[in-house]
């Protein structure tokens, strides 16, 4: 291994010292990196960190690029430069944390911690103040104070080991901080059901299943959360955006359990959507009912409407969704609204645990993203309708993994102006960034099912 001497890097600027450890940003020829100068007295702990970072490669841990020991015993470490904002500060920012961000923050860190424990590495109970969120939304455990590498422990013994338990408790504190931030942002019901870290370590996909069962609606960072979580109805009245999506999710679950044909489900959805809007106007004018009461009332109306419609509308012969398909092809030029395309493809996707329970969300959320992009100084439009779902199915047959995501989004963006980059991939969840010149980057959380990729959350 080459020693990082004066000829291998150039100091760009010094950073603040942490105790006796001095830091600097250096140019190593291939880009910026971070130089850590550790005195001999502190070498032991840092050598453990270096070993953990080297043997547990993860995009959520810093990686060591070079290492050398000077004649006086000083340890010089060149590692990837971690830049971004501290997670504790972001969670304290009103409106920053959304359910979608909670998943994209916790799921990769759970996977990283589980992988480290499987390899016998302990991260030293990373403090929330040492977790940095990069500009693209990726959490990185920037400091691994107390980390060490040992022989792997069997899974059933890790809960009894203080070092392993400290890691779990540290990540649980991060989860609780996210729960408090969600509750402060108005996602109280959603926050209460966020799985605990112990359960997520046993099965990391439990977070994905949670995200599939909850309406994940986000607000742009640094903006008025209440304003971004509201949608305007036909008469100009405003209703909470996450409440409307919650009603749609409840209706979806009810109609699935009743087992109604697709044609009847669509009619019920349209009727209940209209009733819900009327209830919102009455509530705004008369009294403030709890959101849970509104959702339960909508569910009751859905069941009652379903029973009435089943009695008067005969079940279509043949394919249950043929009526909806014919209605969609009769007017190919008509723009699709959330009420028109809700629950499309629900029957064939209902058994997929990684797919969101209410596929109408992806269209609604992306249209909100379009609205934000249109408000930028240089307008960039993301054209998104159900062509995304159609193209993603074809893309799966032509490409796999990351390429299939890009192929699914390619017909929907201006490739000459917009760059589509896959930032993060964890199981069947992918975070995609859309970037255009002089435009705020936008991020999409996409979940893959057998039917293709679907957008689960979006934010700028």
TAGIMO-V693185 format. One line per field, one symbol per residue. phi: phi as a letter, one per 40 degrees, with the letter a starting at -180 (. if undefined). A space follows every 10 residues. Layout:
BEGIN
phi=???
END
This chain:
BEGIN
phi=.ccccccbab ccacbccbgc cbbacbbbgb hcabbbbbcd cbcdcccccc cccccbcacb bcbccaaabc dcgccbbbbd ccbibccccc cccdgccbdc cdccccdccc cccccccccg cbcggdcccb cbbcccgccb ccbbcgcaba cccddccccc cdcccccccc cccccccccc cccccgbccc cccccccdcc ccadcccccc cccbccbbbc cgbcccccbb bccccgcbbd cccccccccc ccccccccgc ccccdccccc ccdccccccc cccccbabcc cccccccccc cccccccccd cbbccccgcc cccccccccc bcccccbdcc bcgcgcccbc cccccccbcc cccccccccd cccccccbcb bbcbbccccc ccccccccab gccccccccd cbbcccbbcb bccabbgcbb bbbbbbdfbc cbbbcbbcbc chcbcbaaab
END
